[in-house]
Amino acid sequence: YEDNLIIKGNNLIALHSLKERYEGKVKLIYIDPPYNTGDDSFLYNDSFNHSTWLTFIKNRLEVAHDLLCDNGVICIHINDIEFGYLKVLCDEIFKRENFLNSICVQMAHLSGVKMSHISTKIPKVKEHILIYSKNASKVLLNPQYVSVDWNYAFNRYQNFIKKNDSDDINEWESISLRSALIEAGLNLNDHDQVYEFKIENSNLIFQTAINRSKNYPKEPRNKFLIIDDKYVLNGREVIFASDKIRIINGKKTPTSIISDIWTDIGINNVFQEGGENISLRFGKKPEMLLKRIVALFSNQGDLILDFHLGTGTTCAVAHKMRHKYIGIEQLEYIEKLAVSRLHNVVNGDITGVSKEVNWQGGGSFVYTELMELNYLFIYKIEQAETIEDLLQLFDLMKAEAHLNYQIELEKVLNAEYEIDGVSYLVSFNDLELSQQKQLLIELLDKN
């Protein structure tokens, strides 16, 4: 658990601060940034105008690119509002040839408020995960599989090898799966019994397919052959059901490889994950989602980064899967949510994916706070006793502070101000000291 860091502070400044030590060392970045909806469950400024949002994201993605290792991957969770523009921005920063996938994830059900507008718009239940690499030619994925119904996975697997109590391939016969069930004395209407037989004999259940890169012999008819370690029947390659059987939660299960559409992510009761004190009704991403992303794009011990940490799902899952991680969050709830959640993980949290990964607790992380330049200015503004002090600070702020660039600085000292809902057409000098302080604090960029 070396290098497990949780950082409270401006994520742009924090990312630049990490470059000296971590440039080129991060294997996976997952972020769930503000969607620019104008209504965000967290306390982000999620009502940017479009160009400001793009600038906000661009500045952070450029540093993220530098932090990724050569075979590293970044996953950005987003909805429809800025999806297209984010794709173009990522093409610029990561290059089009390093675009890997766009995953479509079902993140809502057909219920609630969205159903009250079905006469004017199609209900939205999906979100996107844009996936880019530092260098696509060096990326190696770990294919992931999902549980599926037997008939879904093996609809065409209707053949069975009858070995006739012999290991001699020449003694084997191909019969129908139905015949094999009957010969085994099973009741075909007993679905549990039939399913158990299929699972335990999946290495004998098969379909055949043409291998276009091979010219297998079609003779002798109805006799099994072994060619290049492949079973062949009547000129076609034998494909066994056992190839799609995997152990999930301790049980043999039919599976299918995941595609770029994910509809199986558990989105119910996500608010309970992380412990009772980490409840959040909206915006919290399921641990199951992060487990899949972490498993797909990284290996145990790799370094994972999330600089929009929110409730801490990414780092909680990374900890349980025994990866190294860095999480960054600038909002005040970080201690109440992410840090508390990771304490629960260390103490053996049983929610989320804990059972799947056999999580028993342990490990550690370091929590640290980034002292930002703007916080120092706010402190100095609050401590100022005269207008002269404030004017000196204003000159210093223009030179050194991170300011809200939407404000025209040359008009600050003589313009119309709205404070506490009241408009003032006065000069800066005419404001009361408390109003002057409030104005200068407003100039500082809180993002």
Summary of the structure (lengths in Angstrom):
residues: 447
radius of gyration: 29.2
end to end distance: 30.0
largest distance: 102.7
contacts: 1285
relative contact order: 0.13
helix: 37%
strand: 24%
